[in-house]
Amino acid sequence: MLNFAGMSKKVISFLILLSMAGACRQSPEAPAAKEPGPGSEEIKGLTALNEEIKKNPGDAELYYSRADLYLLNGKTREGLADLEEAIALDSSQAYFYLRLADELMRIENKELQLPDSKRAIETLLRYLKRDPENEKVNQKLADLYIYTKQNKAALDLLQSMIDRAPYQPPAYFKRGFIFKSMGDTAAAVRAFRKASEQDPSYFEAYMQLGLLHNRSRPRLALQYYNNALDIRPGSKEALYAKARLLQDLKRYEEAKKIYREMVRIDAQDEQIFYNLGYLYYEQDSLEKAERNFNIAIGLNPAFDFAYYARGVVRESRGNPAGAVSDYQNALRINPEHPYAGEALEELKKKN
């Protein structure tokens, strides 16, 4: 086996990839409405709605319905104007404000300077002046405070919600997320635990607890991932996290078993095969490692790290020409690849 020098197994282990951000709820987001369709001068149903509004100009629901029609057809300015009109006609409907805040955050429109977090927050605050204890509006406002990194405002709001009603799993979860972002791991753990205690089916809380204990208490982290999998047995996010932790603990056979289970769930996920390739490489099963990197590349021909990793394996198997080709492909896809350039230069020196 060739001496890799800078291309050690540690280098490849650094490259193991996970796709967990979304499902672990790394950052709260405003719920998305339906995607708007193409704009049209002749929107189906618009004429009838216009006639209804002429007959009943004081009906807020009609303006809300027309706003929905406009927004679904890409008429952003008109849709937002109708939502404001609906609120002006009936300021008691929380869902008018929630929809307006969602649209202000969801729609990217440079002409209208959207998304507009400031206006979205102001919209929710307008409603809370009349109904300060509305939970949905408070939860949405907390999400927007977190999104805009107004941590103190978010923590104060969430605490006031907890003070009013102690059973608040989402509020505790969001507090945990804020503390985690601030680097206060102990406070984050307490908040996530409280969320899971109040709601034993809180998948995301168990996932966050697992992630926070990966290094300090890996066995406890595995327990949290198992709790998450009890709730969602086929969760790729939880399976990835558990497999990666087992991998870090050098419990390779257990990790491989999970990755094989994941293949049965989704045989089109290139990262599963990439991680399997790494594990086989760690166990000096170079032929199997290369085979799995081949599959990863076949599923995603733009997977630069898979080319690099296969290059390392090919070099180790005495195939410098194949390694050169792989390193070059990695650099072609990503000229800023952190390892491929150095690996290519070292290989050229040897040969």
C-alpha angles and dihedrals in degrees: 000000000000123000106250098193102180092013095072127156087258089065093056093043088057088060099058105127131214130188102206108121101099101041095045087055094235090175130014113243134193110258111258121239121215114299112260118246126223117303116256136184089216105051111183110248095011096108092053092049092049089054092050091051090051089054095043108027092165096057107110093189091062091056090047090052092049090048089054091050093049094048094048088055097048097258095135101165093048092045094052091046091053092049089054090049091051089053092048090053096044116014093175097078111096093192091062089060094042092052092048091050090048093051093046088056100036105049118076107210119152093191091058092036093242139197090053112182093175093058092042091055091046089052092056093044089054090059095044090059087070099033110021096173099054102132099203093051092045091049091050091048090051089052091052092048089052092046091053091044094243090146099167093050090048094048092048092049094048092047091052089052091051091048090055095044118012094201099081113135094165091048091052090046092053091048087053091052092051093048090048091052089050092052095247097134096171093054090044091053091050092051095046090047090052090051091051093045092053092044112025089189094060099126096181093052092056090047092053091047089052093050092048092052098043095105105024100042110009095171090055089047089055089052091053091049089050089052089052091049091050086060096041108018095184098043109140090199093057093041091050092049094048093046092048092051092049087049091053088050088053091242088138100163092054091048092050091050090057093047090051089051088052091053088060088052096046119004091178096066107108093194092065091059091042091056092045088052090054093050093050089048090053089053092048092246090137098167091054090044091055091045092056093046087052090056092047091052092045090055093045115020089185093059099122096180091054090054090049093048092047088050090056090050093046091050089050090050092054097258104124094163091056090046092052090051091050095048090049091050091050089053092045090056094039116017088187094055106150097223113016097077094052091044091052093050093049092049092050090053091053093050 
